[in-house]
Every structure is written in C-alpha cells, then in structure tokens.
Amino acid sequence: MKKTIVFLLMATTVLLSWNACRKSESVPRATVDDSKAMPVLFSSNLQSSISTRTRGALDQWSGNEDLYIYGLRRLNGKYVLPTNATNPDDPNAYLIRNVSAKSPSNVSHGDINVYRVGTEYFYYRDTPYYYNFYAYYVDNAHVPASATAVTAPQPTENANTISLKVDIGDNERISKIGGTQDIMLAHTNRVTDAAKGTPSVDTSRVYGAYAARRGIKPNLIFKHQLARFDFTLKGGTTAAENDVTVQSLKVFSKTRGTLVIASNDTLANPRGIFPDTTQDSVALTLQGAAGALPMTGRNCGSILVMPGENVYMVELKVKQNGYTVNGGVITQYVKINFNDIKDSGSGLPADAQAVGGHKYNVTMKVYGFEPVKIEVTMAPWEDNHGYFEIDPDENIE
C-alpha cells in the first residue's frame, strides 16, 4: 500500500504594498467607506489529493454539494451562543446558523454564496463584534439507517461543542450506499486571511464589517475526515486473467460516529470524526469492483471508511470458469493490515492506523483456483510384524 501526498491547492493572492503606493504620487491611497453595509461573502477550498475524482470521494467540487455554514460571535478567542436564539437583539445572536450553501462548480477553490432568504445575503452587524466561521459537508451521512426521508442535518449545539451524529452505512430507503459518503469539515484561518486586506488588517478585527470593507472574506478550507482506500485488482497469472472474474469486494468498517464541527477546547474535544466505541463492523461494498482481472491491473475506484483502525477485513468474491461448486463463486477474506504498510517514497512517515483525510493505495493480486484432486490407493499388507498364539484349552470358562 502507498499513501498519497495530501496537499492544499491554493489560489495565489496578490498583496498590495501600501508603502510602495505612498512613494508614487500617481497612485492615490484607497478610501474606505466605514459606513457601508457589508454582506458576508465566502470563498471555499477543497483540500484533497490531485488524482481524478472517483466514486464517493471528492477531489473537486461539482456544484451540487450542500455545504452547511455557521457564523458565531467570537469573544475572548472562543465562540459564544446566544442566550435566547430567537432574540435578534441578543449581542451573541447567530450571524449564520447551519445554513446550506451550494459548492462552487468544477473547481477545488471558488466562491460560495450563503443566502439568508432568496438571494439576499447575510450582513455583518454594524457593531464592534467579530465572528468565527465553521462549515461541514456530510452528503447523506447524517441520515441514520432507519430513516425513511432525507432532512437537513440538525447538529447538537452547546457552549463547548457543535456536533452531529453520522452514519456512513447503507440506507436502502433513501438509496444511500455505504462507503461512498464523503465527510468534510472546514474552519477559517484568521491569520492567513487578515493578510489579504488592502491594507492588511489586524487579526483582532477579522472577521467583521471593518475587515470586509477592506476586501477580506472568510476562506473555508474543507478537509476530508474519513480514510480512503483506492483499490487496484490484477490477475496473478494468465489463467486468472482469462478464467477468473470478480463478483464483489467489500471492506468491513465501523459506520456510526460523531462529527465535532466546532469546539472551544480542541484538547478536550478535538474537531473531527470519532466512531462509536461499541459497534460491530459493517460490510461496505466497493462500487465498480466487479469485472475482469487483467494482469496489468484495473483501478476499481475508492471506498471511504471510518478512521482509527489498524486492521480492516476485506471480502473478495470471485468466479472461475470450470468451477461448479456454489455456482462457481469462491469467497476469500484478506486483511488490510497497517503493520504491513509500504513506504510511499514521499518521505512521509507510514501510518500506524487509517487516518482521516489520508488515501491509501491497495493492490490485490488474484490467482486462479485449481480443483483439489485426491487419489486413494490401498497398500498391500505388510507381514511379520508379530503374532499371537492362543490355546483354547487354556481359556476355559
């Protein structure tokens, strides 16, 4: 197995030097209207691998993903929730509360529009209040296996964390396929974004109307939370290439967990996904695994699993020509064992267990099956290995 390098595709931001502007009388200093109402505008990054998008795993936005956004007042470095969520005059009132926005289309970095109603933006309050922004993407993973309809996700909110229960398993009622639910989290980086102001803005004023008037908009950097296995299947012999076909491939993984979206104490409650401790692993089906076994290999796509395990069981079903038992289908079980992970050659340390946001390449060789033929031979008796002498007269009852 090899782990791919995960890195951020960032658009280059040109910073204007106002010191340079002062030296040139022909370039006037910009005037900022601090009475202007400012909408809340966002850009969005998708942190991912650079490989082509595969089933389930997102490598770039399609324009159809629902991204959910929070804008919360920041006070003493932490977010605060309103005392009364229905009171708009509460100084800690939500700026944005779990509002859906569509992703940008066919890019890994682009702008998103977050609307209060219709096409009306949210606006920063004209107060010296400043905000933190959090976002998440869960596909339909927030819909439990027992649900019969898709509804908007409803995170649990309290003073310490904002979290959401997720389930990456199947749900036939809503056509949700296990192993395809990509889950991502995003939050802003005030230090990075503050430098984009014209001129640069002190980080204590990011994010708010003051910073927005100077060209600063929050950049939500979405990071994958599940671990990803990319499978390549190949025939180990020409016989396997010609006579054996894959019927299915499944990976056993935990499926239920909690997604911590925002936290005021990341040491005690780090952001990320955390599987339920007491649960059995569930078989997640790799979509597109069925087919031939060329000796050159066939990429079958990706499957997304809960991170945190050092061993994942794989069920592989194959069918061989000329084999008639069970319809010719043979089931094998093998392990993805992180004790056996190979160095990717990238210089990155090998993972001791599956890590969220990391991609692992799994190549499986499949060999042909020969029927077990058993011969039966009767060997001749071997004489002279001892004898017994019995006198009936000595054994009278």
N, C-alpha and C positions, 0 to 999 in steps of 0.2 A: 504494500500500500504506500501511496505517496500523498503527502499533504500539500495542497496548493498554497501559494502565497496569496493572502487576502490583503488587499490594499485599497486605498481610497482614491477614486477618480475625482479630482477636484478641478473646477474651472479656475483659471488664473484670474485673480483680481488685480486690477491696476490701481495702485495707490498714488494719489496726487500729493505732491510735496508743496505745502503752502509756504514754506521758507523760500523755495525756488520761485514761487509766484511773486513774493514780495520784491525779489531782485529785478523783476521785469515789470516796468510801469505799464507795458502794453497789455498785461493780463490782470484784469481787475479781480479783487477778492470777492468771493461769492457772498451774497447777502441771504441770511436765513430768516424766514418769517416764523417767529416763535408763537404766533397766534393761529397758525394754520392747523386745522384738524387733520390728523394723520391716521389713515387706515392701517390695519395690521397686515403686512404683506410678508410672504414666506418664500424661501427657496428650499429645495429638498435634494439631498444626496442619498444615493443608494450605495452603501459600502458592500462590495461583493467581489467575487472573483471576476476575471476578464473572459472566462470561457463563454461559449454560446449558451443562451438560456435553454434549460432542459425542463422536463416535466416537473411541475411543482416548485422548483427552486427558481427564484427571481434573480436575474443578473442585470436587468434593466427594467424601468417602469414601462408598463404598457398603456397607461392612461385609464385603465379600468379598476385599479386598486383603490379601495376605500381606506384612507389614512385618517385616523382619529386624533384630534388635537386638543390639548389642554393649555390654557394660558392662566397662570396663577400668580397672584401678587407675591413678590419676593420681599421678605423682611428679615433683616439680620442674617442674610445668606440662606434662608430657608423659605419654602413656600408656605403660605398660610391659607386656610379655608375660611369662608365666611361663617359668621355665627348663625346667620339666617340666610340660607341660599336663595330665598325668594325676595330678599330685600335688596334692590339695586343700589341703594344708598349706603349699604354696608361698605366701609373702606376696604374690606377684604373680599368684596364681591368677585365672583369669577369674571375674568375677562373673556375667556373661552372655556366652555365646559363640554368636553367629549363630543366635539362637533366633527362631522365627517367632511372630508375634502377629497377630491379625485386627484390621483397622482398625475405628474406630467407624463407625456406620451413619448415612447421610443427613445428615452434618454436615461442616463444614470444620475444626472444633475439637472434640475429645472425648477421653475417657479410653480407654486400651487396657490390656488385661490380658496380662502376659507370664508364662507359667507354666513352672515347672521340670519338672513332670510332672503330668499330670491337671489339677486345678485348684489345685495348690499353688504359691504364689508363690515367687519368689526372695527371699531376705532379705539385708539388709546385714549384713556381718560386724561383730561387736561389737568392733571394733578402731579405732584412730585412722587408718584407711585411708580414702581418698576416691577417687571414681571419675569418669570421663568416660563419656558415653553417645553412641553413634553408631547410625544406622539407615539403611536403604535400602529402596527398592521398585523392582523391575525387571520386574514382570509375568513374561513368559516370555523376556525378552531375554537371560537368562543361558544359554539353551539354544541351542547352535550349529545351523547349518543342517543338519548331518549327523546330529544326534542323533535317536533314534527314541522317546525317552520323556522326560518331564519329571521331573527330580530336583531336590532342594534345591540352591540355589546354594552353591558352595564357594569363597569368596574366598581369595586368597593373603595370608598374614599374615607380616609381618616387623617388625623394630624401627622401621622408618621409615614404612611404609605398610601399609594393608589395602586390597586392590584386587580387582576382579572383571572378568573378560573378559565383554563383552556383544556381542550381535548383534541388530540391530533389523530384519533382513530376514525374508523368508518362511521358513517351515519347514512344508511340506505334511504331513510325517509326524505332526506334533502340532497341525495346524491353526493354526499361528501366522501371522498376517497382518502383513506388513511395513508400517511406517508407523503402526501402532496401539499400539506398545509404549511406554508412558509410563515414564520412569525418573526416580526422585527420590532425593535424599539428605537426611539430617537429622542435626543435632547439637544439643546443648543450649547454652544461654546462661546461665552461672552467675551473672553479674551481674544479669541480669533476674530469674532465679528466686530468688536469695537474698533479694530484697526482699519476697518473698511470705511469708516466715516470720512466725510470731506468737510472739515478736517477730522482727524482722529478724535474719538470721544472717550472720555473716562469710563472705565468699565462699570463704575457705580451707577451710571445713567443708562446702562443697557439692561433690559430693553424697555423703552418708553417713548413718549411722543418726542422728547428732546432728541434722542438718538435717531428716531425715524426721520425727523426733519433733516438730518444730516446724512441721509442715504443708507442707514443701517436697517437691514431686515434680518430676522432670525433665519438661520440656516439649520434645518433639521437633518441630522445625519443618521439615517436608518441603518442599523446593524442587525444582521441575522442572529437569531437566538438558538435555533436548532442546529444539530450537526447533520452533515450531508455526506452520503456515500454515493459516489459515481461508479457504476458497475460496467465492466467490460467482460464479456463472456467469449471464450475461444475454445475451439476443439483442440484436444491434446494430441490427437492422431488423425490421419486421413480417414480412418474408419469412423471416428466420431464426427468428423466434418460431413461425411456422406450419409451416415446412418442414424445419427442422434439429433433430436430436436428438443429445445427447451419448451416445457409446458408452462412453468411458472417459477417465480423467485420471490420469496418473502423474507423479510427481516423482522425479528422479534424485538419489540421495544416497549418501554412504558409509554403511556399515551396521555395520562392526566397530570395536570400540574397547575402551578400558579405563576402568572406573569407579573412581576413587580415593575410597574410603569414609572413610578416616581417614588423617591424616598428622601426623607430628611435626615436619615442616618444610614449611609451606604455601608458602614461597617457592620451594623446590626441587621440591616435589611438591604443587601445589595440589589441593584436593578438586574433584571434578567429573568430567566425561566427556571423554575425549580419543580422537578417531578414530585408527585405524591410519594411518600416513603413506602406506604403499604399498598402495593398493587402488583398484579401479575403482568408479565409482558404479553403484548398482543401482536399477532402476525400482521405486518403491513406489507401490502403487495406492491412490488415494483412494476409500474405500468410500462408496457413495451418490452418486457423481458422475453416473451415467447418468440421463438424463431430458430433460425439455423445457427450452427456453431462453426463459422469459418475459422481456419487456423490463424488467420491474420487478426482475428478479434472483431467483435461487434459491440459498439457502445450502446448500452441499453437505457441510458438516462440515469436519473438520480432519485434517491429516496431520502426523506427527511425524518430523523429520529430524535427522541429526547437525548440530550447530552448527559454526561456524567457516569456512563458505564465503561468498564474496561473490556467487556466481552459482549458481543451481540451474536445471537444464533441466526443462521441463515438456513432456510428450507429451499432446496432446489429440486424441482420435479422435471425429469427428462423422459423421453420416449425413444425407444430404439427399434429399428426395423428388425423383424425376425424374432423379437422377444414377445411372448404372448401372455405371460402371467400378468394379472391386473391390467389387462388391456395394453400391455407393453410399457406401462408407466412405472418408473423407478423413482423413489424419493430418497434424497440424501440430505444429511444435516452436517453443516460445517460451521466453524466459528470465525468471526472477525475478532481476533484477539490482539489487544493493543500491546501486549508483551512482545508480539512478533512484528510490530510496525517497522517499515523500512524507512531509512533516511531519504528525505525528498531531494537531497542535494542542494537545497536552498540555504542551508546554514541555520535553519530554524530548529529548535530542539523538538525531538519526537514527543508526541503527547502520550501521557500515561493512560488517558481515557478520552473518550469522544468529547470534544469541546464545541460549545455553541459558536456558530459563525465560521467554523473550520470545515474544509472539504477534504474528503479522503478518497483516493482512487483505489478501487478494489478490482483486481483482475482475477477471474476464476477460470481455470482450465478444466474441461470436462472430457473424460475419456470414454471409449466405448465399453460396453458390458458384454462379456462372454458368458454363455450358459455354463453352469458348473456341471461337468460330466463325471460320474463316479463309476468305476469298474468294480465288479465283485468277482473274486476268484476263490475257489476252495482249494486250500493247500492239502497235500497228502498227509496221512497220519505219520507221525514220527514214532518209530518203535523203540523198545529197550530203554524206557525211562522209568524202570522199576516194575515189580509185580507183587501180587498178594497171593498167599496160599491159604486156603480155607479148608479145614477138615470138618465135614458136617457132624461127625461123631463127637466132636469137642464142643458143639454148640447145641446140646440137647436141652430143651426147655424142661 
